[in-house]
């Protein structure tokens, strides 16, 4: 029997919208969140906006900067590297589990996923590219059938999305990313699990090297004070 889901409060809805904007890169790291403008845009009072921002602050997605008010938290090279070191270890293992446990219709599901990925590439829409990119990796987690991997990735999902935004937005081209995804799937569907693992690790490691270099470059640049 299904349970009745309670409608989300205005604070929860506002939190979800702002979190999505931060994770997709709509609010760049260091960009100010103007509460009045947000309230007007969402057609709500300041109260749910202020409450949502307090929750975002507690979860590390925004921070106070004195006279500038609240800004989207920067992504430090150390934080990014920590996330991608974890992924570099876990995702090749997820590939091995996926090889053993993938569903009977995995080939069809992968074909549809790759089709959606290339459609996102052609769209030139970074928000769509980030969303579908994560869906590809989430498909692998699901195929792995390991509750710990799925729970851990779900817990860190929003931070992973932020790190993906760095990769997708100008560091690694979307077509390069989906060419690498295609290689992973090709090896996996052919039953060459070692090559699939190697392709996944190389995919993550290449993104890591380029993105960390970019973050160091950005952090080294003089900051502009409005």
C-alpha positions in Angstrom: 0.0 0.0 0.0 1.4 3.4 -0.9 1.8 6.2 1.6 0.4 9.7 1.2 3.2 12.1 0.6 2.9 15.4 2.3 3.2 18.5 0.1 6.5 20.3 0.5 6.6 23.6 2.5 7.6 26.8 0.8 10.9 26.6 2.6 11.5 23.1 1.2 10.5 24.2 -2.3 12.7 27.2 -2.1 15.6 25.2 -0.8 15.3 22.7 -3.6 15.2 25.4 -6.2 18.2 27.3 -4.8 20.2 24.0 -4.3 19.6 23.0 -7.9 20.7 26.5 -9.1 23.9 26.2 -7.1 24.7 22.7 -8.1 24.0 23.3 -11.8 26.3 26.3 -11.8 23.5 28.8 -12.3 24.9 30.5 -9.2 28.7 30.5 -9.8 31.0 29.9 -6.8 31.4 33.2 -5.0 28.3 34.7 -6.6 26.0 36.7 -4.3 22.5 35.4 -3.5 20.2 38.4 -3.2 17.3 37.5 -1.0 15.0 40.2 -2.3 15.6 39.3 -5.9 15.1 35.6 -5.2 11.9 36.2 -3.2 10.5 38.3 -6.1 11.5 35.8 -8.7 9.9 32.9 -6.8 6.9 35.0 -5.8 7.3 34.3 -2.1 8.1 36.3 1.0 11.6 36.7 2.4 10.9 34.3 5.2 11.1 31.0 3.2 14.1 32.4 1.3 15.9 33.2 4.5 15.1 29.8 6.0 16.2 28.0 2.9 19.5 30.0 2.8 20.1 29.0 6.5 19.7 25.4 5.5 22.1 25.8 2.6 24.6 27.4 4.9 24.4 24.6 7.3 25.0 22.1 4.5 28.0 24.0 3.1 26.5 25.3 -0.1 26.5 29.0 0.8 28.6 31.1 3.2 28.6 34.6 4.7 31.2 37.0 3.4 30.6 40.1 5.5 29.3 43.1 3.6 28.6 41.1 0.4 26.1 39.0 2.3 25.6 35.3 1.3 27.4 33.8 -1.7 27.5 30.4 -3.2 30.4 28.6 -1.5 33.6 28.3 -3.6 34.6 24.8 -4.6 38.2 24.3 -3.3 40.7 22.2 -5.2 41.1 20.1 -2.1 37.3 19.4 -1.8 37.1 18.6 -5.5 40.1 16.3 -5.3 38.6 14.5 -2.3 35.4 13.8 -4.2 37.1 12.6 -7.3 39.7 10.4 -5.4 36.7 8.7 -3.9 35.0 8.3 -7.3 38.2 7.0 -8.9 38.2 4.2 -6.4 34.5 3.4 -6.2 33.3 3.7 -9.7 35.6 1.1 -11.3 34.5 -1.2 -8.6 30.9 -0.4 -9.4 31.7 -1.3 -13.0 32.9 -4.8 -11.9 29.7 -5.3 -9.9 27.6 -4.0 -12.8 29.2 -6.5 -15.1 28.0 -9.3 -12.8 24.6 -7.9 -11.9 23.4 -5.7 -14.7 19.7 -6.3 -15.7 18.7 -8.3 -18.8 17.7 -5.0 -20.6 21.0 -3.3 -19.8 22.1 -2.9 -23.4 18.8 -1.2 -24.4 19.0 1.1 -21.3 22.5 2.0 -22.1 21.7 2.7 -25.7 18.9 5.1 -24.6 21.2 6.8 -22.1 23.9 7.3 -24.7 21.3 8.7 -27.1 20.2 11.2 -24.4 23.8 12.1 -23.7 24.5 13.0 -27.3 21.3 15.0 -27.5 22.5 16.9 -24.5 25.9 17.5 -26.2 24.1 19.0 -29.3 21.8 21.1 -27.1 24.8 23.2 -25.8 22.8 23.5 -22.5 25.2 22.9 -19.6 22.3 22.3 -17.2 21.0 19.5 -19.3 24.5 18.1 -19.9 25.2 18.0 -16.1 21.9 16.3 -15.4 22.3 13.6 -18.0 26.0 13.1 -17.1 25.0 12.3 -13.6 22.2 10.0 -14.8 24.8 8.0 -16.7 26.9 7.4 -13.6 23.8 6.8 -11.5 22.8 4.0 -14.0 26.1 2.3 -13.3 25.5 2.6 -9.5 22.1 1.0 -9.9 23.4 -1.8 -12.1 26.0 -2.5 -9.4 23.2 -3.4 -7.0 25.2 -2.4 -4.0 23.2 -0.5 -1.3 26.3 1.0 0.2 27.5 2.5 -3.1 24.0 3.8 -3.9 23.5 5.3 -0.5 26.9 6.9 -0.3 26.6 8.4 -3.8 23.0 9.6 -3.0 24.3 11.2 0.2 27.0 13.1 -1.7 24.9 13.6 -4.8 24.6 17.4 -4.6 28.4 17.9 -4.0 29.1 15.5 -6.9 26.8 17.6 -9.1 28.7 20.7 -8.2 32.0 19.0 -9.1 30.5 17.8 -12.3 29.5 21.4 -13.1 33.2 22.4 -13.0 34.0 19.6 -15.4 31.2 20.2 -17.9 31.4 24.0 -17.9 34.5 24.6 -20.0 37.0 22.1 -18.6 36.2 18.9 -20.4 34.1 19.2 -23.5 30.8 17.4 -23.4 31.5 15.4 -26.6 34.8 14.2 -25.0 32.9 13.1 -21.9 30.3 11.1 -23.9 32.9 9.6 -26.1 34.5 8.2 -22.9 31.1 7.1 -21.6 30.6 5.2 -24.9 33.9 3.4 -24.5 32.9 2.3 -20.9 29.6 0.9 -22.2 31.1 -0.7 -25.2 33.6 -2.6 -23.1 31.0 -3.5 -20.5 28.5 -4.8 -23.1 31.3 -6.9 -24.7 32.0 -8.5 -21.3 35.5 -7.0 -21.1 35.2 -5.9 -17.5 38.9 -5.0 -17.1 38.8 -2.6 -20.0 35.6 -1.1 -18.8 37.1 -0.5 -15.4 40.2 1.1 -17.0 38.0 3.3 -19.2 36.0 4.5 -16.2 39.1 5.2 -14.1 40.7 7.0 -17.0 37.5 9.0 -17.6 37.5 10.2 -14.0 41.2 10.8 -13.7 41.3 12.9 -16.9 38.5 15.1 -15.6 40.2 15.4 -12.2 43.5 16.6 -13.6 41.9 19.2 -15.8 39.4 20.5 -13.3 41.9 20.8 -10.4 44.2 22.7 -12.6 41.3 25.0 -13.6 40.3 25.5 -9.9 43.9 26.4 -8.9 44.0 28.9 -11.8 40.7 30.5 -10.7 41.7 30.7 -7.1 45.0 32.3 -8.0 43.4 35.0 -10.0 42.8 38.4 -8.2 39.3 38.6 -6.8 37.0 41.3 -8.0 35.2 43.3 -5.2 31.9 44.8 -6.4 
